[in-house]
Amino acid sequence: MRQQAIQVVGARENNLKDISVEVPKHKVTVVTGVSGSGKSSLVFDTIAAESQRQLNETFTAFVRNRLPRYGQPDADAIRNLSTAVIIDQKRIGGNARSTVGTITDIHALLRLLYSRVGKPWIGYSNAFSFNDPAGMCPDCEGLGHRVRVDLDKLLDRSKSLNEGAIRHPAFTVGGWFWKLYAHSGLFDNDKKLRDYSDSEWQAFLYGAQGAIALEWQGGKVNSKYEGLLEKFDRLYLRKEPDEMSAKNREALERVVTRGPCETCKGQRLNQRALDCRVNGRNIAELASLEVADLMEAVQEVDSPSVSTLTASLIERLRHLVELGLGYLSLSRETSTLSGGESQRIKMVRHLNSSLVDMVYIFDEPTIGLHPSDVRRLSRLLRELAEKGNTVLVVEHDRDIIEMAEHVIDLGPGAGRHGGEIVYQGDVRGLAGADTPTGRFLRGVVPLKKRCREPKGHLEVTGARIHNLKDISVRFPLGVLTAVTGPAGSGKSTLIHEVLLRQHPSAVVIDQSAVTTNRRSNPATYTGIMDEIRRLFARENQVSPSLFSFNSEGACPRCQGHGIIYTDLAFMDPMITTCEVCAGMRFVDGVLRLTLRGRNIHDVLSMSAAEAAGFFTEPKIAQTLRALDQVGLGYLQLGQPLNTLSGGECQRIKLATELGKKGSVYVMDEPTTGLHMSDVDSLVRLIDGLVDQGGSVIVIEHNLDVVKQADWVVDLGPGGGGEGGRVIFEGTPAALAQAEHSVTGRFLVASLPG
């Protein structure tokens, strides 16, 4: 009997309140609700986690030991599960060898094409791989760039070895590496480097035969002599940056220069591979084309022997275009992709899959997408469901909600005020429901009627970096400016790589992680934890350090974590509450000390909104109100910051900036992760910054924010090579009249009536 729905019974993960829900199979279901209402707890921490956990149990112990581990969700039952494919916003990252082409496997098809019809024929597909010795450039080893030591930065030629002529901390006078040269017997250690003979320079930089006897632990060891450049190449230049400590990376950056490889001119491949061509182009030239242009180039290959191969290539490239990524090239390094781009790149693999009865789970897939691209995304989500899959989307975007076949709305509030199913059914029913999501669907935000007058300008002239086409822009001061345009049109380049470099004093509030340390929390990040500790200390006449779970007041069993993590090799890890402190992090003596009837654990368990009513002290109360204003009132004061999403990270940074005057603020999609009902609150908050004398520039796709801006800078008309131009500068009302602007057309469509 075919099961028609995934059934979740009695889910209690995080703030979920023993909820039961059904997700219809083979349909698109959108999960909505205010930030912190429990959407991720239901979709990712319950449904996805259990699917992944049970799938992992089908593998051998050897394989399981190398797979991600998932604990069993807190629920009475989860029935009729299918295998889940999770497509989240985590950046793909990767090193310099990982590109859009390699991560999507499109480059592998391109290599196969050249190995079949490329002229002259040079071998199999690995001969065109920059990650294989058969194809990589021998000079840069397939990286396309070289890091070279700048001798003028590394050496002070006016000094001798004894005077510290080598400007690198690893070669300080008296150190182990310094001794390799000073004790080699090849040099006069008091001779200035500028006075070295040609033979001495050759030996110093490039090496000589022999070994050097060095003292080691009371004896002597013979160490091979290496020239300075040879040693630098082996110790530093051949390593990936993430293999070195931050200190070593910083020291290296001071003495090197970076640039394209002179041998392959940045094309990564050896000359043999570069000489092989299809229709007059080598594989590196094709990989550097924008995807939309690459499609045309592949379509021109008319050899019948590779018709199946070119059809597969074109299909995958078409999916990239449909996902709004036509401006990318296959040679683009994955480490440079945004979270939204990373998520859409991951989708390409699955759109080509013929597997059915899967559960595809998406986490806000519209992030970074222009409204014109959202509609294409909607079609792709429907395609996945029509193939026989279940599509589950956590989303705030109106267009995605309205295309859903089923909606699950969580709430009514955030944190402990959420975790309930407030509506489930079709979209028409949601539009009439008395929930924050339903009320938003019924309302339409109008255009701003009166825009502020600028108090000066920040100017950018002749910007030509990446795809910017020699543009000049004036950003008005004392107002809210929205920078809009399709994905890849040059918005981030204009702001982050041009404006901020020319005006570095601006305050950047982006979505980068605030920390990776699970001991950091909202109380410590905003600075109010010190005040809270002092209040407890003064009330109880003890040391403030007692109230830190990083110090003497911490539980000695769990070191202040509150949990014990036990690694069980190939089995799921066992995470248990500390039996000594019962998860409260502090020793009993500290937990007996109170402030207004609450101990330190009680206070750290409060949400920011709850704590704002508990603390009357102005500095603490002001900070807590700011957290509530940016839509983070549901966060617990003691919640680890490494659990926050990109949008939450951005808003907690914003909270710390409130109340400051006269600054220029730059925000990158501040509505990310915000429920539609919270967007208006965010705009009021930004307006407050402007009213206090600040200037705010936001990169934003959300049309409700654009409508309430004072000034709009619209880039386009498309992405990549089709972008990089200023399409429009003016007020939102004027943008609505600009028919040549894609943003303007969608703005008009979103207006009342």
LUMNU-371493 format. One line per field, with one value per residue (C-alpha): x, z, y; residue number from 1. Coordinates in Angstrom, 3 decimals, decimal comma, padded with zeros to 6 digits. Example, Ala and Ser with C-alpha at 12.3 -4.5 7.8 and 13.67 -1.06 7.14 Angstrom:
east = 012,300/013,670 .
up = 007,800/007,140 .
north = -004,500/-001,060 .
n = 1/2 .
! end
This chain:
east = 000,000/001,437/001,862/000,463/002,170/005,159/003,766/005,468/003,945/004,790/007,810/009,566/012,917/014,112/011,022/008,496/005,549/004,709/003,353/002,001/001,901/001,574/003,640/001,879/004,103/004,864/003,890/005,631/005,142/006,349/006,998/006,542/006,464/008,216/011,954/012,550/009,096/010,476/010,616/014,189/013,522/010,716/012,210/015,946/016,341/013,428/012,472/015,836/017,894/015,869/016,006/019,778/020,234/018,272/019,982/023,409/022,452/022,185/025,945/028,732/030,503/033,551/031,523/029,477/032,675/033,246/029,726/028,111/026,409/022,870/021,265/017,739/015,210/012,933/009,632/007,197/007,156/008,182/006,533/006,673/010,031/011,826/015,526/016,198/018,438/019,294/020,159/021,132/022,859/026,245/028,962/030,655/034,075/036,843/040,373/041,693/041,272/037,501/035,566/031,988/032,925/034,396/031,702/028,898/030,795/030,209/033,953/034,289/031,856/033,770/037,030/035,385/034,248/037,811/039,191/036,773/036,756/039,599/042,355/045,118/044,149/046,336/044,777/041,987/039,962/042,495/044,872/042,589/042,342/044,217/043,983/045,820/049,586/048,740/047,016/048,160/050,619/053,993/054,856/051,754/050,603/047,149/046,352/046,590/048,472/051,813/052,793/056,357/058,759/059,520/063,207/062,994/060,374/062,035/065,618/067,239/070,343/071,891/072,221/074,251/072,951/074,048/072,112/068,867/068,874/066,028/062,713/060,619/059,900/060,920/064,421/065,166/068,772/069,569/066,637/066,844/066,357/068,784/071,444/071,184/072,765/074,860/076,485/076,823/080,343/079,340/078,998/080,692/077,919/078,975/079,010/076,189/073,983/074,507/078,217/077,637/079,345/077,346/078,388/077,355/073,959/073,503/074,270/072,192/069,048/069,190/071,302/074,571/075,791/076,412/074,928/075,204/075,918/073,520/073,189/070,025/069,037/072,648/074,013/074,522/072,352/073,167/070,624/070,520/071,365/068,657/068,704/066,399/063,962/063,916/063,080/060,358/058,816/058,715/057,603/055,086/054,384/053,384/050,883/047,247/046,569/044,280/047,138/049,085/048,442/047,035/050,371/052,320/049,835/050,144/053,967/053,990/051,688/054,204/056,972/055,201/053,470/050,616/049,813/048,820/051,181/053,566/053,743/050,026/048,817/046,339/044,757/045,946/046,804/050,015/050,757/049,855/046,308/046,020/047,033/044,098/041,065/037,406/036,051/039,138/038,940/040,853/039,149/040,405/038,865/035,504/035,668/036,226/033,075/029,907/027,557/025,043/027,790/029,225/025,853/026,054/029,627/028,668/025,653/028,031/029,768/027,968/029,930/027,438/029,845/029,344/025,710/024,646/027,502/026,746/023,036/023,916/026,264/023,634/021,005/023,212/024,230/020,576/019,784/022,453/020,867/017,392/018,693/019,860/023,539/024,104/026,651/029,062/031,877/033,043/036,459/035,015/036,457/033,767/035,342/034,181/030,489/027,905/025,629/022,738/024,931/026,305/022,795/021,728/024,922/024,032/020,616/022,125/023,137/019,639/017,777/019,483/018,696/016,184/015,645/012,075/010,339/013,050/012,467/014,223/014,634/015,503/016,475/015,309/016,395/015,402/018,289/020,324/017,728/016,156/012,334/012,777/014,788/012,388/009,730/012,177/013,074/009,376/009,129/012,151/010,698/007,480/009,481/011,089/007,661/006,143/008,894/007,531/009,457/008,416/009,692/009,886/010,882/011,539/010,791/009,550/009,205/005,638/006,028/007,296/004,536/001,855/003,086/002,992/000,499/000,540/001,607/002,586/002,685/004,434/004,127/002,408/005,616/009,301/011,316/009,198/006,236/006,420/006,707/003,026/001,222/-000,954/-002,120/-001,770/-003,556/-003,635/-002,456/-005,965/-006,782/-003,538/-004,371/-007,520/-005,905/-005,286/-001,528/001,420/001,969/-001,699/-001,948/001,110/-000,314/-003,416/-001,471/000,519/003,241/002,858/005,648/007,265/005,595/008,136/011,827/014,596/016,874/020,585/023,166/026,091/027,342/029,869/031,155/032,460/034,044/035,322/034,680/035,934/036,600/035,067/031,998/031,577/031,766/033,550/030,590/030,294/027,707/026,798/025,518/023,561/024,359/021,733/019,260/018,423/019,775/018,816/021,179/019,194/019,566/019,594/021,992/025,473/024,743/027,640/025,973/028,398/031,373/030,312/029,746/032,279/035,154/034,840/032,844/034,237/037,821/037,435/035,557/036,899/035,401/031,925/030,487/029,888/027,085/027,133/026,137/029,552/029,695/030,311/032,186/032,758/033,112/030,152/031,045/030,169/026,548/024,392/025,168/028,946/028,896/026,863/028,954/026,134/027,517/030,158/027,418/025,305/028,261/028,934/025,279/025,332/028,669/027,512/024,228/025,983/029,305/031,449/033,850/032,327/034,429/032,213/029,455/031,499/031,271/034,770/036,211/036,129/032,342/032,139/031,154/034,428/032,831/031,691/033,985/030,994/029,452/026,441/026,719/029,069/029,960/030,929/032,315/031,098/033,150/030,798/027,656/025,775/027,642/026,173/025,424/024,233/023,321/026,036/024,944/026,863/025,362/022,214/023,094/023,234/026,992/027,800/028,704/025,991/027,478/027,097/023,578/022,465/023,363/020,488/019,589/015,950/015,065/016,841/020,190/022,719/021,398/017,856/019,055/021,029/017,948/015,839/015,047/016,225/012,615/012,003/015,286/014,379/011,564/013,807/016,713/016,047/019,682/019,809/022,848/021,585/017,970/018,991/021,013/018,201/015,664/017,974/018,045/014,252/014,056/016,133/013,845/016,042/013,903/013,506/017,237/018,258/021,025/023,097/022,491/025,801/026,479/027,760/024,152/022,977/022,084/023,682/020,673/020,730/024,476/023,847/021,057/023,015/025,792/023,165/021,891/025,343/025,463/022,128/022,370/025,617/025,481/026,772/028,119/027,766/026,298/026,498/024,188/024,094/020,542/019,527/016,112/017,734/015,962/013,353/009,657/007,670/006,017/009,464/010,652/008,642/010,216/013,672/012,948/011,759/014,997/017,079/015,034/016,014/019,698/019,151/017,140/020,060/022,353/023,491/023,555/022,459/023,219/021,541/022,055/018,566/016,126/013,146/010,770/009,138/012,501/013,056/009,638/010,578/014,036/014,799/017,057/017,609/020,663/019,658/022,315/021,880/020,292/021,315/024,046/027,711/028,679/025,115/025,356/027,768/025,856/023,839/020,302/018,616/019,311/016,430/013,471/011,336/008,426/010,606/011,870/008,265/008,091/011,368/010,158/013,728/014,499/013,701/013,483/011,115/008,734/008,547/008,129/005,054/003,638/003,922/001,963/-001,693/-004,399 .
up = 000,000/-001,004/001,909/001,168/003,875/006,185/009,710/012,661/016,050/019,318/018,171/021,063/019,550/020,848/021,312/019,576/021,896/021,370/017,888/015,330/011,630/008,219/005,170/001,942/-000,381/-003,999/-003,408/-002,600/001,067/002,426/006,159/007,353/010,605/012,387/013,066/015,939/015,728/015,260/011,476/011,432/014,513/012,683/009,199/009,805/013,403/013,279/009,751/007,996/010,973/011,372/007,644/007,582/010,773/009,492/006,096/007,775/009,709/006,419/005,857/007,364/010,525/008,462/006,273/009,175/010,886/007,987/007,706/009,524/012,714/013,743/017,105/017,382/017,375/020,367/018,941/019,675/016,079/012,549/009,908/006,131/005,751/002,437/001,918/002,447/000,331/002,272/000,228/002,749/002,717/003,981/001,761/-000,328/000,542/-000,654/-001,682/-004,849/-006,777/-006,265/-008,949/-010,158/-012,901/-010,580/-007,871/-010,435/-012,466/-015,582/-016,052/-016,154/-019,100/-020,769/-020,355/-021,877/-024,832/-025,508/-025,189/-027,942/-030,515/-029,510/-032,103/-031,897/-029,829/-026,718/-024,551/-022,202/-020,121/-017,274/-019,733/-019,457/-015,653/-013,727/-010,665/-012,393/-013,135/-016,706/-017,316/-014,734/-015,424/-014,060/-012,716/-010,619/-010,298/-011,637/-009,374/-012,088/-009,864/-008,114/-004,767/-005,035/-002,432/-002,831/-001,929/-001,324/001,359/002,796/002,971/004,314/002,134/004,315/007,169/007,782/009,005/012,530/012,262/011,277/007,490/007,018/007,788/008,856/012,440/011,703/010,741/013,692/014,906/017,075/015,815/014,324/010,692/011,096/012,304/009,021/007,295/010,066/010,936/007,354/006,957/003,564/004,634/006,643/009,163/009,620/005,890/004,527/002,054/-000,537/-000,563/-001,348/-004,439/-007,158/-005,818/-002,274/-003,519/-005,446/-002,335/-000,044/-002,200/-004,154/-002,062/-002,059/-001,398/002,140/005,604/008,702/012,199/014,666/018,423/019,439/022,940/024,171/021,032/017,364/014,335/010,665/008,786/005,010/003,735/001,682/-000,060/001,419/-001,514/-001,574/002,128/001,788/-001,112/000,847/004,192/003,072/-000,618/-001,354/001,498/001,422/003,587/005,915/006,665/008,342/011,589/011,426/012,699/009,905/007,258/008,413/008,440/004,951/003,462/004,409/002,241/-000,844/-003,982/-005,753/-009,429/-012,415/-013,275/-015,954/-017,614/-018,147/-017,872/-015,198/-017,283/-014,913/-017,648/-019,348/-022,891/-024,395/-023,051/-024,038/-027,639/-028,052/-029,413/-030,278/-032,787/-032,259/-028,452/-025,800/-022,675/-020,406/-022,702/-022,586/-018,798/-018,406/-020,386/-018,539/-018,405/-020,769/-023,373/-022,775/-023,690/-027,099/-027,612/-026,782/-029,108/-031,962/-031,559/-034,230/-034,200/-034,174/-032,079/-029,048/-029,496/-026,305/-024,388/-025,635/-024,853/-021,249/-021,014/-022,340/-019,943/-016,890/-018,106/-018,728/-015,101/-013,925/-016,070/-014,762/-011,212/-011,916/-012,152/-015,844/-014,962/-013,341/-015,171/-014,631/-013,612/-010,704/-007,399/-005,035/-002,083/-003,642/-003,825/-001,458/000,656/-001,783/-004,780/-002,970/-002,314/-005,926/-007,159/-005,010/-006,680/-010,130/-009,262/-008,120/-011,013/-013,286/-011,043/-012,133/-008,537/-007,264/-003,887/-002,338/000,117/-001,050/001,791/001,035/003,493/002,170/-001,445/-002,480/-000,551/-002,951/-005,724/-007,542/-007,836/-011,538/-010,595/-007,864/-010,397/-012,257/-008,953/-008,320/-011,596/-010,708/-007,318/-009,021/-011,510/-008,644/-007,156/-010,514/-010,992/-007,919/-005,079/-001,919/-001,701/001,712/001,772/004,732/003,276/003,939/000,333/-000,749/-004,267/-002,969/-000,350/-002,935/-005,307/-002,549/-002,669/001,119/003,873/007,502/009,578/012,971/015,785/017,106/018,358/018,671/021,125/024,017/022,535/019,349/018,588/017,747/014,471/013,965/010,472/007,969/004,651/001,286/000,546/000,172/003,699/005,027/003,447/005,578/008,780/011,819/011,934/011,260/007,904/006,966/007,872/005,754/002,714/002,955/003,159/000,556/001,375/-000,528/-001,947/000,344/-000,231/001,236/000,794/002,823/001,226/001,091/003,257/000,937/-001,116/-001,231/-004,770/-006,747/-010,099/-012,930/-011,259/-013,582/-011,303/-012,309/-014,468/-013,567/-016,795/-015,812/-013,760/-011,532/-008,736/-006,046/-002,762/-000,829/002,861/005,591/003,840/003,337/-000,023/-001,519/-004,054/-006,270/-009,410/-010,611/-009,077/-010,528/-011,720/-009,686/-006,456/-004,050/-006,209/-006,256/-002,506/-000,953/-003,408/-004,547/-002,149/001,055/-000,196/-001,058/002,191/004,748/007,756/006,967/009,418/007,651/009,052/007,048/007,478/008,347/011,510/014,700/016,254/016,024/019,789/021,516/024,762/023,220/023,511/023,027/026,566/026,074/022,488/023,325/026,434/028,989/030,583/032,430/033,840/034,812/036,616/038,501/039,568/040,930/042,650/044,315/045,426/047,017/048,074/046,077/043,113/039,632/038,227/040,058/037,557/034,485/033,085/031,725/035,166/038,790/038,992/036,169/036,788/036,861/035,310/032,025/032,151/031,997/028,844/030,566/028,415/028,058/024,517/024,151/020,787/020,039/016,845/014,076/016,213/016,834/019,358/022,821/024,057/027,640/030,154/032,786/035,849/038,241/037,277/035,529/032,478/034,450/033,833/037,314/040,667/043,326/045,415/042,580/041,691/045,273/044,789/043,366/041,967/042,445/043,057/039,948/039,811/036,993/035,115/035,250/033,804/030,956/030,112/029,640/026,156/025,325/025,425/028,823/030,218/029,075/031,604/034,335/034,208/035,103/034,711/031,734/029,929/030,060/029,308/026,300/024,777/025,335/023,743/020,733/020,358/020,484/017,931/015,376/015,692/018,065/021,184/021,144/021,556/024,960/026,597/026,975/023,497/021,771/018,939/016,650/016,339/014,713/011,035/008,734/009,076/012,869/012,890/010,850/013,115/016,337/014,843/013,983/017,570/018,873/016,541/017,534/019,345/017,662/015,690/012,416/010,870/007,387/007,663/004,913/005,179/002,887/002,561/006,171/005,627/005,264/007,623/008,626/008,551/006,440/009,530/010,927/007,809/008,689/012,159/010,592/008,289/011,268/013,018/010,019/009,813/013,436/012,505/009,708/011,944/014,402/011,684/010,091/006,441/005,549/002,323/001,935/-000,784/-000,977/-003,122/-000,786/-002,554/000,727/001,770/-001,645/-001,438/001,864/000,812/000,095/-002,867/-005,136/-007,188/-009,641/-011,482/-014,460/-016,815/-016,205/-014,426/-015,291/-018,665/-019,106/-015,879/-014,399/-015,525/-013,534/-014,863/-012,547/-009,765/-007,988/-005,651/-005,411/-007,032/-010,010/-010,198/-010,567/-013,743/-015,162/-017,620/-018,720/-015,199/-014,347/-010,676/-011,586/-013,406/-010,420/-008,076/-010,015/-009,922/-006,111/-005,557/-004,415/-007,059 .
north = 000,000/003,357/005,755/009,226/011,319/011,523/011,402/013,103/012,289/014,029/016,073/017,830/018,798/022,188/024,394/022,082/021,491/017,828/018,532/016,095/016,886/015,228/016,185/015,065/013,075/014,020/017,646/020,927/021,772/025,113/025,509/029,086/031,001/033,834/033,570/031,141/029,551/026,028/025,591/024,280/022,159/020,367/020,124/019,718/018,539/016,087/014,919/015,314/014,108/010,906/010,148/010,608/008,599/005,610/005,767/005,723/002,578/000,669/001,039/-001,028/000,078/001,013/003,391/004,788/005,860/008,263/009,667/012,615/011,486/012,235/011,731/010,348/013,224/013,723/012,476/009,639/008,410/009,390/007,209/006,752/008,477/008,585/009,188/012,888/015,098/018,264/021,331/023,983/027,370/026,202/027,587/024,934/026,337/024,040/024,876/026,529/023,236/023,202/025,079/025,364/022,902/020,280/020,509/020,033/017,382/019,520/019,922/016,132/016,045/018,859/016,909/013,863/015,975/017,147/013,626/012,532/015,325/017,666/018,198/017,135/014,119/013,947/011,242/010,442/012,874/013,044/014,745/017,804/017,818/020,501/018,233/015,372/015,304/014,342/017,664/020,177/022,972/021,810/025,258/026,085/022,444/023,267/026,222/028,850/031,258/031,365/032,745/033,996/035,269/038,965/039,135/042,880/042,203/039,085/040,367/043,513/043,636/046,344/043,823/040,680/037,318/038,232/041,492/039,750/040,204/037,660/039,390/036,419/035,305/031,697/032,894/035,171/035,364/032,355/030,287/026,798/027,898/030,799/028,356/026,401/029,394/030,906/027,537/026,293/027,658/029,055/032,673/035,389/036,005/039,653/040,400/042,570/040,717/043,440/042,525/038,802/037,432/035,667/032,257/033,234/034,445/031,193/029,126/031,346/031,336/028,086/025,703/023,846/020,310/019,170/018,893/021,076/019,746/021,389/020,946/019,107/017,951/017,794/016,118/016,876/016,144/016,548/018,649/018,897/022,349/024,047/027,410/030,029/029,990/026,162/026,069/028,712/026,826/023,559/024,972/027,581/028,067/024,455/024,392/025,381/028,465/026,508/024,090/026,905/028,712/032,229/033,543/031,820/032,972/036,561/036,389/034,851/037,489/040,173/038,677/037,253/038,460/036,704/036,634/034,473/031,649/032,901/029,487/028,751/032,388/031,356/028,584/025,814/023,260/022,212/023,359/019,991/020,261/023,917/023,151/020,755/022,601/022,142/024,652/026,795/026,973/025,064/023,686/026,500/029,098/027,316/026,927/030,672/031,557/032,472/029,489/031,116/031,669/028,193/026,673/028,320/027,092/023,491/023,657/024,475/021,083/019,053/015,768/012,832/010,744/013,010/014,044/012,272/013,905/017,431/016,946/016,052/019,039/021,440/020,087/020,690/024,127/024,984/024,124/026,554/029,269/028,419/028,722/032,253/031,265/031,888/034,574/032,083/030,317/026,736/028,083/030,122/028,849/027,524/029,336/032,630/031,624/033,077/030,898/031,355/030,542/027,477/026,216/026,605/024,928/021,903/021,764/021,138/017,578/016,661/018,234/015,711/012,750/010,103/008,924/009,246/009,021/011,181/014,023/017,183/019,657/023,289/026,007/029,387/028,773/032,329/033,910/036,041/035,705/038,625/038,397/037,590/034,483/033,345/032,419/030,178/028,544/027,881/025,972/023,841/022,931/021,851/019,775/017,841/017,074/016,128/013,531/011,713/013,369/015,178/018,754/020,406/024,084/026,379/029,805/033,357/034,542/035,371/033,904/030,552/030,342/031,106/028,351/025,705/022,847/022,544/024,945/024,277/027,474/027,420/029,920/031,848/033,506/032,690/030,616/029,372/031,278/029,193/025,495/024,975/024,281/027,368/026,382/023,576/023,308/025,060/028,600/029,989/028,910/030,404/033,776/033,855/032,547/034,741/034,100/036,459/034,733/034,905/038,578/039,341/037,545/039,728/042,984/044,916/047,453/050,762/052,949/055,504/058,872/061,316/060,566/062,197/064,766/063,807/065,586/064,950/062,021/059,202/058,950/055,986/056,805/054,622/051,241/048,493/045,510/042,127/042,829/046,520/048,505/051,731/052,932/055,994/056,183/058,722/057,295/059,952/060,482/060,799/058,500/054,822/053,599/050,221/048,618/046,239/044,157/040,533/038,011/038,545/042,099/043,519/044,702/043,017/043,979/047,623/047,827/045,450/045,717/049,333/051,523/050,007/050,130/053,797/054,524/052,008/053,821/052,429/049,895/046,559/044,418/041,175/037,535/036,112/033,994/035,961/033,031/029,283/028,949/027,293/029,102/032,473/033,537/036,657/037,841/037,645/038,978/042,089/042,774/042,543/039,365/041,382/043,618/040,606/039,003/042,237/042,484/038,914/039,532/042,757/041,198/038,208/039,819/037,372/037,456/038,092/035,227/032,742/033,503/032,607/029,066/029,648/030,261/029,073/028,821/026,262/022,662/020,665/017,558/019,189/022,249/024,545/023,035/021,470/018,340/015,381/014,336/010,681/009,538/006,004/005,542/004,350/004,634/007,862/010,021/010,051/013,555/013,426/016,073/016,441/014,461/016,692/020,079/018,728/020,802/024,060/024,561/025,887/024,311/024,056/026,830/029,299/028,141/028,906/032,571/034,603/038,006/039,010/035,390/034,012/032,195/032,638/029,584/030,975/034,275/032,662/030,566/033,698/034,942/038,440/039,672/038,061/039,384/042,918/042,825/041,390/043,841/047,468/048,555/051,010/049,549/045,945/046,870/048,981/046,135/043,638/045,976/046,280/042,474/042,436/045,257/043,342/040,321/038,301/038,581/034,799/034,062/032,770/034,796/031,614/030,122/029,245/031,691/028,946/027,760/031,024/031,319/033,902/036,197/035,935/036,702/039,832/041,030/040,476/042,614/045,223/045,179/046,106/049,131/050,657/053,968/054,991/058,224/059,553/056,347/054,909/051,406/048,789/045,754/042,727/041,366/042,120/040,477/037,025/034,625/037,214/036,483/038,909/040,390/041,256/043,093/046,201/046,203/045,964/048,912/050,991/050,085/051,172/054,367/055,009/054,771/057,303/059,642/059,648/060,988/057,755/056,707/053,165/051,289/047,895/045,289/043,871/041,887/042,221/044,606/045,691/047,134/048,737/050,423/052,075/053,286/056,955/056,207/053,193/052,221/049,474/047,432/045,154/044,576/040,945/039,003/038,487/039,962/041,237/043,212/045,714/048,815/051,331/050,919/053,406/055,917/057,654/057,261/054,099/055,945/056,840/053,240/052,072/054,200/052,831/050,217/049,401/048,092/044,472/045,473/048,296/045,934/043,584/046,536/047,654/044,116/044,076/047,295/047,454/047,173 .
n = 1/2/3/4/5/6/7/8/9/10/11/12/13/14/15/16/17/18/19/20/21/22/23/24/25/26/27/28/29/30/31/32/33/34/35/36/37/38/39/40/41/42/43/44/45/46/47/48/49/50/51/52/53/54/55/56/57/58/59/60/61/62/63/64/65/66/67/68/69/70/71/72/73/74/75/76/77/78/79/80/81/82/83/84/85/86/87/88/89/90/91/92/93/94/95/96/97/98/99/100/101/102/103/104/105/106/107/108/109/110/111/112/113/114/115/116/117/118/119/120/121/122/123/124/125/126/127/128/129/130/131/132/133/134/135/136/137/138/139/140/141/142/143/144/145/146/147/148/149/150/151/152/153/154/155/156/157/158/159/160/161/162/163/164/165/166/167/168/169/170/171/172/173/174/175/176/177/178/179/180/181/182/183/184/185/186/187/188/189/190/191/192/193/194/195/196/197/198/199/200/201/202/203/204/205/206/207/208/209/210/211/212/213/214/215/216/217/218/219/220/221/222/223/224/225/226/227/228/229/230/231/232/233/234/235/236/237/238/239/240/241/242/243/244/245/246/247/248/249/250/251/252/253/254/255/256/257/258/259/260/261/262/263/264/265/266/267/268/269/270/271/272/273/274/275/276/277/278/279/280/281/282/283/284/285/286/287/288/289/290/291/292/293/294/295/296/297/298/299/300/301/302/303/304/305/306/307/308/309/310/311/312/313/314/315/316/317/318/319/320/321/322/323/324/325/326/327/328/329/330/331/332/333/334/335/336/337/338/339/340/341/342/343/344/345/346/347/348/349/350/351/352/353/354/355/356/357/358/359/360/361/362/363/364/365/366/367/368/369/370/371/372/373/374/375/376/377/378/379/380/381/382/383/384/385/386/387/388/389/390/391/392/393/394/395/396/397/398/399/400/401/402/403/404/405/406/407/408/409/410/411/412/413/414/415/416/417/418/419/420/421/422/423/424/425/426/427/428/429/430/431/432/433/434/435/436/437/438/439/440/441/442/443/444/445/446/447/448/449/450/451/452/453/454/455/456/457/458/459/460/461/462/463/464/465/466/467/468/469/470/471/472/473/474/475/476/477/478/479/480/481/482/483/484/485/486/487/488/489/490/491/492/493/494/495/496/497/498/499/500/501/502/503/504/505/506/507/508/509/510/511/512/513/514/515/516/517/518/519/520/521/522/523/524/525/526/527/528/529/530/531/532/533/534/535/536/537/538/539/540/541/542/543/544/545/546/547/548/549/550/551/552/553/554/555/556/557/558/559/560/561/562/563/564/565/566/567/568/569/570/571/572/573/574/575/576/577/578/579/580/581/582/583/584/585/586/587/588/589/590/591/592/593/594/595/596/597/598/599/600/601/602/603/604/605/606/607/608/609/610/611/612/613/614/615/616/617/618/619/620/621/622/623/624/625/626/627/628/629/630/631/632/633/634/635/636/637/638/639/640/641/642/643/644/645/646/647/648/649/650/651/652/653/654/655/656/657/658/659/660/661/662/663/664/665/666/667/668/669/670/671/672/673/674/675/676/677/678/679/680/681/682/683/684/685/686/687/688/689/690/691/692/693/694/695/696/697/698/699/700/701/702/703/704/705/706/707/708/709/710/711/712/713/714/715/716/717/718/719/720/721/722/723/724/725/726/727/728/729/730/731/732/733/734/735/736/737/738/739/740/741/742/743/744/745/746/747/748/749/750/751/752/753 .
! end
